[in-house]
Amino acid sequence: MEPLADGKMAVQAGPAREGAAVKPRRKVVKELDQGTADAFVRRLCNLLDTADFFGRHASLSPQEKIAKLFLASAEDKNKSDFNCAVSPKVRQQVPILFQAIAGVMEEKSGAMVQSTAEINVEGFGRGLLYTGRVILVLKSLRAGAPFPFTSEEKTIRYGVECVEEGLAFLEKYKEMTACHGLLSLEG
């Protein structure tokens, strides 16, 4: 039994001995489609405007509007990281974000896309985008991750990636649903 253990240790220690030959992997950051990013920002600002009943923030630029009305503060993020409790502002972020994603997908595809999203006080939830019987995007939220968003760049990247994922899935099943429509899929 000892030779097996020695062999296993040699296999595990092999790359560590080489040192310089093993390079840490970096996550490749894909360029965002600027048209989709602009549409997402426009949709997100439109949704934030609908909640601004008295027009107090109408004069703000889109970036200022997103920063003031949508993004969570560093204090909110630390609070949710510390005790896994999600602030009310973060609980509002989830449905607004998925509604904005659904709106952009509608613009790009021409199909009616619906969204449903919720997150409980402990940070667990789900975001769902669908059209007819086809689920385009399904995101599980565990311990609030990736929420709360504290940066506009991360918010836009997440939204655009969800849009691209949903449109790719819709394109994949377009030929299956072409004959009878999106409601025809069995099962």
C-alpha positions in Angstrom: 0.0 0.0 0.0 2.9 2.3 0.6 4.2 2.3 -3.0 0.8 3.5 -4.2 0.8 6.4 -1.7 4.4 7.3 -2.8 3.3 7.3 -6.4 0.3 9.4 -5.7 2.5 12.0 -3.9 4.9 12.0 -6.8 2.1 12.7 -9.2 0.7 15.5 -7.1 4.2 17.1 -6.5 5.2 16.8 -10.1 3.9 20.2 -11.4 5.1 22.0 -8.2 8.7 20.9 -9.0 8.6 22.4 -12.4 7.6 25.8 -11.0 8.3 28.1 -13.9 6.6 25.8 -16.5 3.2 26.1 -14.8 1.6 29.5 -15.3 -1.5 30.6 -13.5 -4.5 30.7 -15.8 -6.1 34.1 -16.4 -9.7 34.5 -17.2 -10.1 35.7 -20.7 -12.3 38.8 -20.7 -14.4 38.9 -23.8 -15.2 42.2 -25.5 -18.8 43.3 -25.1 -21.0 44.2 -28.0 -21.4 47.9 -27.7 -24.9 48.0 -29.2 -26.2 45.5 -26.7 -24.5 47.3 -23.8 -26.1 50.6 -24.9 -29.5 48.9 -25.2 -29.1 47.4 -21.8 -28.1 50.7 -20.1 -31.1 52.4 -21.9 -33.5 49.7 -20.7 -32.2 49.7 -17.2 -32.5 53.5 -17.0 -36.1 53.3 -18.3 -37.0 50.9 -15.5 -35.3 53.1 -12.9 -37.3 56.1 -14.3 -40.6 54.2 -13.8 -39.8 53.9 -10.1 -38.9 57.6 -9.9 -42.5 58.8 -9.5 -41.8 62.5 -9.0 -38.9 62.7 -11.5 -36.3 63.7 -8.9 -33.6 62.0 -10.8 -34.7 62.8 -14.4 -31.8 65.3 -14.9 -29.1 62.7 -14.1 -27.0 61.1 -16.8 -27.5 57.3 -17.3 -24.3 56.5 -15.5 -25.2 58.7 -12.5 -28.8 57.3 -12.5 -27.5 53.7 -12.4 -24.9 54.6 -9.7 -27.5 56.4 -7.5 -30.6 54.4 -7.9 -29.4 50.9 -8.8 -25.9 50.0 -7.5 -25.5 48.9 -3.9 -23.0 50.7 -1.7 -19.9 49.1 -0.4 -21.6 49.0 3.0 -24.5 46.9 1.6 -22.0 44.5 0.0 -20.0 44.2 3.3 -23.3 43.6 5.2 -24.4 40.8 2.9 -20.9 39.3 2.9 -20.8 39.3 6.7 -24.2 37.9 7.7 -25.7 36.6 4.4 -28.6 39.0 4.9 -29.6 40.8 1.8 -30.6 44.5 2.0 -33.8 45.8 0.5 -31.9 47.7 -2.2 -30.2 44.4 -3.3 -33.6 42.6 -3.3 -34.8 45.4 -5.7 -31.8 44.9 -8.0 -32.7 41.4 -9.0 -36.1 41.8 -10.7 -35.1 45.1 -12.3 -31.9 43.6 -13.8 -33.8 40.6 -15.3 -36.5 42.9 -16.6 -33.9 45.0 -18.4 -32.3 41.9 -19.9 -35.7 40.6 -21.1 -36.4 44.0 -22.7 -33.1 43.9 -24.7 -33.7 40.3 -25.7 -37.2 41.3 -27.0 -35.6 44.1 -29.1 -33.0 41.9 -30.6 -35.1 38.8 -31.3 -38.6 40.1 -31.9 -40.0 37.5 -29.6 -41.9 38.3 -26.4 -39.5 37.5 -23.5 -40.8 37.4 -20.0 -38.8 37.5 -16.8 -39.4 36.3 -13.3 -36.8 36.9 -10.6 -36.8 36.8 -6.8 -34.3 36.6 -4.0 -35.2 36.0 -0.3 -33.7 37.7 2.7 -31.0 35.0 3.0 -29.8 35.7 -0.6 -31.1 32.6 -2.3 -33.2 32.9 -5.4 -33.6 32.5 -9.1 -33.7 34.6 -12.2 -35.6 33.2 -15.2 -36.1 34.5 -18.7 -38.4 32.6 -21.1 -40.4 32.9 -24.2 -43.4 30.5 -24.7 -42.2 27.2 -23.4 -38.5 27.8 -24.0 -36.4 28.8 -21.0 -33.7 31.1 -22.4 -31.8 32.0 -19.2 -31.9 30.4 -15.8 -29.6 31.8 -13.1 -29.5 30.5 -9.6 -28.6 33.0 -6.9 -26.7 31.5 -4.0 -25.8 33.6 -1.0 -26.8 36.6 -3.2 -23.9 36.0 -5.7 -23.3 37.8 -8.1 -25.4 40.4 -6.3 -25.1 43.1 -5.0 -23.6 44.9 -7.9 -21.4 47.8 -6.8 -19.9 48.6 -10.2 -21.6 49.7 -13.4 -19.1 47.8 -15.5 -19.9 44.5 -13.8 -23.6 45.1 -14.0 -23.4 45.8 -17.8 -21.1 42.8 -18.3 -23.5 40.5 -16.5 -26.5 41.9 -18.4 -24.9 41.6 -21.8 -23.7 38.1 -21.2 -27.2 37.0 -20.2 -28.6 38.6 -23.3 -26.1 36.8 -25.5 -26.7 33.5 -23.7 -30.4 33.8 -24.2 -30.2 34.8 -27.8 -27.8 32.0 -28.6 -30.2 29.5 -27.0 -33.2 31.0 -28.9 -31.3 30.7 -32.2 -30.4 27.1 -31.4 -34.1 26.2 -31.0 -35.4 28.5 -33.6 -35.5 25.7 -36.3 -37.4 23.3 -33.9 -40.0 25.9 -33.2 -40.3 27.4 -36.7 -43.2 25.2 -37.8 -45.6 25.6 -34.9 -44.1 28.5 -32.8 -42.5 28.6 -29.4 -45.5 27.1 -27.7 -45.2 23.8 -29.6 -42.4 22.1 -27.8 -43.4 19.0 -26.1 -42.3 18.1 -22.6 
